[in-house]
Amino acid sequence: MMLVSCPWCGPRNDDEFTWGGEASRVRPDDPSSLTDGQWAAYMYNNDNEKGWVIERWWHARGCEQWFEICRNNVTHEIVSIGSDGKTP
């Protein structure tokens, strides 16, 4: 179990959240213009580097807000949580 502190709801068990990927990944402006190969590359070819990453998380079983966390994907240590530009 990992404890995630939602900016709006406070500390919660990680099973309330859905991982949304690395925050640096930008969705294509017009996905329908991509070939199947380009879309597959966007969906599945991630860097997956070990260490500190900034990720987007969705509090799916709570306030349903998106926010960003800085997490070590090896140790699962979380050092900061941001509200993704929204005020709780």
N, C-alpha and C positions, 0 to 999 in steps of 0.2 A: 504494500500500500504506500502511496505517496500522498502527502498532504499538500494541497494547492490552495493558496489564499486568494480567493476571488476579490477583485477590487470593490465589488458591490456587496457581496454576501459574507465575506470573511473566509476563514479556513474551512475547507471541505475535503472529503475523500476524493481521490482522483477518479473514481468510477462515475462521478457526476459530470465529468468533462469529456470532450471529444477533441483530440489533437487535430489541428488544422494545418500543420506543415510549417516549414521554415518561413519566417516573416519576409525574407528577402525575395522569395519567389513571387513573380508578378504574373498574373493570369493574362493570357493573350487578349488583345483588344477585340479581335473578331475570331473566336474559335472556329466558326464555320468556314473560314477561309484556309484553315490548315489542312494539310494532307493527313491521312490516318497515321503515317509515320511520325509527322511533326507533333501531332496531338499525343501519341503514345510516348514520345520523347519528353514532352512537357509533363505528362502524368507520372512517368515511372523512372526517369533518369535523374535521380537526386544525387547531390554530392555525398551525403551521409558521412560527413567528417566527424570524427570523435572529438568530444570536448564541448566547449561552450557554444551554444546556438541561441538565437532569438527565434521563438516559435509563437504561432498564433494558436490559442485555445478557445474553445466555445463551452460555456457553462450550460450544456444541453439539459441537464436535470436540475436546473436552478433558475437563475435570472435570465438565461438565454442571451447573455452578452458575450461578445468577442473581446479578447484582450491578448496582450503579448507578455511572454515571460522569457527571461534569460535563464536557461537551464543547461546543466552539464548532462549530456545524453549518455554518459558512462555511469556517473554516480547518482544522477537524478537530483543533484543539489540545485536549488532555485535561489538565485541571488537578487532578482528584481522582478517586479510585476508591474506592468503598465496598463492603463485603462484604454489603450488604443485611441486616445484622443477624445474620449467621452468622459463626462463627469458623472460619477455615481450619484 
